[in-house]
Amino acid sequence: MKTASIQNELATLSTVLLSNLDEVVFFSKLSGFVQDVMNEYKVLGFEVLSDGCTRLVSENGQALSNAKLLNKGQGLSGYVARMKRAYYSNSVKRDPIASTGLRDDAVEAELCMPIMVEGSVIGTINVQSLKKDRNFGESEIVILNDILAQLQSPIRNMHLYLMAKNLNRELMCKIEAKEKELSNRVEIQVTKGLEDNSQMIGLSKNFLEIVQTAKKVAAQDFPVLLEGNHGVGKKILARKIHTWSGRKGGVVVASCGAFNEMQLDREIFSSKGLMVQANGGTLIIDDIGSTSQYIQTKLLRALVAGEMIAVDTEEKIALNVRLIATSKVSLKDLVEAGSFKEELFYRLNTVALKIPSLKERHDDIKVMAEHFLNSGKAEKKVLTSGAIEKLTSYFWPGNAHELKNIMERTYILTDGQYIEASHLPEFAVEVKVEKVEAPVKYVEFTLFDLEKKHIIDTLDHLGGNKTRAAKALGITVKTLYNKLHSYGLIEAREQ
């Protein structure tokens, strides 16, 4: 295309782009124009998203119906978007920076040019060649720079449009998240008359799935096993299952960990014990894993035969009791260890629900903290973003019990309306075992390419400071400039 013709076509293109605020049209028209000028195999148009990812939207002037997405920093488009400068590779198959990307296997060389306005990269133009002797260089960069310089008005308009679109998208996401939070919030009230007036509150997916499953099985009379760590709300959910069940009798709790075998036997199986009190209703066997095999045998008889022998009167008593067992340890593990009766386990395991710990319910920490902070208080207090971040970064070994105690303590000790991160106690750091990384997949490239990648990575790490980079690499600044010139990244430095 001749120079005069290019200028006329550029003027027409600028008018078209200024009259149409659509990023797909923008990148399609621009890539088509560059294809006419460069006359290479393919010219791709990438949009750079607000999170740093890049999206392939056009090819040789044609919009792509299924836009392909690359992660932040991936491929030449991601690299150029991050570095904010042009990059070309005349051996893409051996270039570690160009090793990932969207290109056909036959492509030999590629030039990637950032589309920039006021220091922001809104997209890239990628020119791909099939010619083995094709050597992209500064002359091609100058051509594309001249084209983009004459399109600054439509590029600036597109930048403003994309900023507004991204802001609108972020606002809509926040609105949708808030609506979902309000619609999905579940507050499980405990059965009226019980001494524990706490609540289970949650909106996370795994919590809601447990609640919905519990609702479905509540109407059936078979036993339920609730497992989970200390403080996750097993007893509260057990009581709610009783409420949903519609059973006419009451609900009582047998705290197995509070009694020895003899005491627990009388507590549950006497003529006025908990089993009789729960007749027609529900008996919650809390911490069933701590019971002896003698107690387990008697519970199994009550389940199978629907009757018991009272320990004080030796009277046979017919039973209509629904059992809900809770355990903070895996009953299956106890069965394998020989400390829990296998037959009782399978009876209880008809429906088993594992309640997730608080660190597995990351989305619930904020809403639970706000509830515990202000529940029953006339004067409401507000958690700042810093306080919320500190709460959500902790691993909560004590689960909801620990969170509730901390929020109540913080309310009392904090003056003023706002709770800052500094008002919260210092939390212990969870010790994590480092995972052994999988071996890096071997990629074939020369020592020249390896040196090139290392120098570029060093410059990137040091913010482009060549003096510091040369010092870190153990070479002189002059040597560094010479190497960068040999890579085609800068002009030759005058001596």
Buried (B, 14 or more C-beta within 10 A) or exposed (E): EEEEEBEEBBEEBBEBBBEBBEBBBBBBBBBBBBBBBBEBBBBBBBBBBEEBBBBBBBBBBEBBEEEEEBEEBBBBBBBBBBBEBBBBBBBBBBBBBBBBBBBEEEBBBBBBBBBBBEEBBBBBBBBBBEEEEBEBEBEBBEBBEEBBEBBBEBBBBBBEBBEEEEEEEEEEEEEEEEEEEEEBBBEBEBBEEBEEEBBBBBBBEBBBEBBEEBEEBBEEEEBBBBBBBBBBBBBBBBBBBBBBBEBEBBBBBBBBEEBEEEEBBBBBBBBEBBBBBBBEBBBBBBBBBBBBBEBBBBBBBBBEEEEBEBBEEEEEBEBEBBBBBBBBBBBBEBBEEEBBBEEBBEBBBEBBBBBBBBBBBEBBBBBBBBBBBBBEEEEEBEBBEBBBEBBBEBEBBBBBBBBBEBBBEBBEEBEEEEBBBEBBEEBEEEEEEEEEEEEEEEEEBEEEBEEBBEBBEBBBEBEEEBEBBBBBBEBEBEEBBBBBEEBBBBEEEEE
